[in-house]
Amino acid sequence: MRKPSRLTFQERATLGWGKVRRFYLAHFRPAYVRESLARRVGNCDRTGACCNLMFTCPLLDRRSQPVRCTIHEFKPKVCRLFPIDERDLRDRDILSPDVPCGFSFIPREEFLGQDRAAVRAAAGRLRVDSIDLPRD
């Protein structure tokens, strides 16, 4: 994983904008977040790269292997939703390009092109109650 001090100005600006974008999406765009999360496949590999975007989360326990969140049950909304979309994976890959994230996304056009049953099944896999999205 790259150290934050080794990032270029452009990379830091990209990560900063990503923080603002994720906050906005998590709190003000629930429909977009639901659609994106329905397209998300895979599981968290617990690499800790997402906990180091812009700054290292003080609640990250690096001593355990794999790394773990010390307040996992009470994570902030933005942390619970990560990654919201493909842009978040690109942000994450700035810090850790060699270790891939366990999540990926079905391309939006392909996802929307599926039959209704498949789209409903994908939406049914979401545990929106544990994500705690704002109401539309």
Rosetta blueprint (number, residue, H / E / L):
1 M L
2 R L
3 K L
4 P H
5 S H
6 R H
7 L L
8 T L
9 F H
10 Q H
11 E H
12 R H
13 A H
14 T H
15 L H
16 G H
17 W H
18 G H
19 K H
20 V H
21 R H
22 R H
23 F H
24 Y H
25 L H
26 A H
27 H H
28 F H
29 R L
30 P H
31 A H
32 Y H
33 V H
34 R H
35 E H
36 S H
37 L H
38 A H
39 R H
40 R E
41 V E
42 G E
43 N L
44 C L
45 D L
46 R L
47 T L
48 G L
49 A H
50 C H
51 C H
52 N H
53 L L
54 M L
55 F L
56 T L
57 C L
58 P L
59 L L
60 L E
61 D E
62 R L
63 R L
64 S L
65 Q L
66 P L
67 V L
68 R E
69 C E
70 T L
71 I L
72 H H
73 E H
74 F H
75 K L
76 P L
77 K H
78 V H
79 C H
80 R H
81 L H
82 F L
83 P L
84 I L
85 D L
86 E H
87 R H
88 D H
89 L H
90 R H
91 D H
92 R H
93 D H
94 I H
95 L H
96 S L
97 P L
98 D L
99 V L
100 P L
101 C L
102 G L
103 F E
104 S E
105 F E
106 I L
107 P L
108 R H
109 E H
110 E H
111 F H
112 L H
113 G L
114 Q L
115 D L
116 R H
117 A H
118 A H
119 V H
120 R H
121 A H
122 A H
123 A H
124 G H
125 R H
126 L L
127 R L
128 V H
129 D H
130 S H
131 I H
132 D L
133 L L
134 P L
135 R L
136 D L
